[in-house]
Amino acid sequence: MSALAAPVQAEAPSFAPAQLAAPGLRAFERIAQAWKLSVDEQLCLLGQPPRSTFFAWRKHPERATLSRDTLERLSYLLGIWKSLQILLPDDEAADGWLRRPNRAPAFGGRSALARMLGGNVSDLHAVRAYLDGVRGGGWS
């Protein structure tokens, strides 16, 4: 092997969207309970699916077919939850941070939850990116 040859890396397992729906929805339900989210807040965070669809997902997550948008939203929400658990391992502190007004530029004096409830995937991304930055360097 030459010195310039790249080492062989194992590929990360890939999952079909159908394989991600049920675990993602079950995790989201637990997060929603921990964050004390109303049904309307949950619907907003998931991209405003019809209420009947949302309740069908909750009743039978293994039957859910989620759009790419909903899967992306779930990914951001799980990442936000995980970052908060790392940064603020006390549940009350993490939930309090989520709901407290924040002067960081990403929030403009509003809470992270208020930003997340803006309705766009980019709002979830902004909160996740902020928390990832904090994990890498400190609170702003």
N, C-alpha and C positions, 0 to 999 in steps of 0.2 A: 504494500500500500504506500502510495507516495505521501509526502508530508502535506500536500494540498488537498488530499481527499477528505471529504466531510464524513464525520462518523455517522453510522446508520442509526437513525432514531425510530423508535416504535411510533406508529401512528396512533393518535388518540382515537378511542372508539367513537364511531358515529352512531347517532340514534335518529330514527325516523321521527318526524313530528308526532305521530300517533303514540309513540312510546314515551313522549315527554308530557303529554297532556295530563294524564291522571296524577302522576307524582307532583307535577307543578301545581295543579289545582288543589290537591290535598295540602301541600305546603302553604299555599296562599290562604286557605281557610284557617290554618293555625296562626298564620301571621295576622290575618284580619281580626281574629279573636284577641290576640295579644295587643294589637294596636287599637282595639275597641272601635273598629271601623263600622259605620252604618252600612246598610245595604247600598244606599245611593253612592257612598264613597267607594265601596268595592266595585260597583258598576263603572264608575268613572275611571278608577285605576286600571280596570280591565278593558277599557275602550268602548264602553257603553253597549255591551251586548244586550239583546232583549231580555227583560226580566225572566220570562219563561225559560229562555235558554240558560241563563245564569243559574236558576234553581234546578234545572235538569242537570247541569254540570255538577252542582253540589250533591245532588242525590245519587248520581251515577257517573263519577269522574272517569271511570274506565271506558265509558261510551262516548266521551266528549271528543269532538273533532274541533280543534282550535286553529284559528287563522295564524299566519306568521306574525301578524301584529300582536295578537294576544300572547303568543309564546314569547315574543320579545319583551312585552310588558312584564310577564311573569319572571323572566330572567332578570330584568332590572330590579323588580321588587324583592326577589330572593337575594340579590346582591346587596341591596340597601339594608335588608334585615341582617344579613351576615356581617356587613361592615359595622353596623351599630352594635352587634353582639361582641365584636372584637374591640371596638373603641370604648364602648360603655357596657361592660358585661352585666351591670345591674339593670334588670328589666325596667324598673321605674325610671332610671336615668335615661335609658335609650328611648322609651316612649315619651318621656318628658321633652327630650331634645327634639323629637320629631314634631311635637306640637307647639314648641316655644318659638316666639318671634326670633329671627336670626338676622343680624346685621351684615352677614357675608354678602358680597355682591350677587351671588347666585340666587339669593332669596329676597333682597330688597326690603328687609324688615318683616317679611312674612315668615311663617313657619315652613319647614321643609315639607310637611304634609300639604299645606296650602299650595306650594309650588307643584307638588306631585298631582294635586287635584286640578291643575290647569287643563288636564284632558289630553295633552299631547305626549307622545312617546318621548319627545325631546325634554319634557319636564322631568320625567323619570330619569332620563340620561343625565340631566344636569345635577340632580341630587346624588346619583350614583358616582358621577365624576368628582363631585365635591368630596364625598366621603372617601373615595379612593385617594384623592390628593391629601386629605387629612391623614389617612393611614400611612402615607409615604413621607409626610413632613410636618404635620402639626395643624392645629386649629387656626382658622383665619377669622 
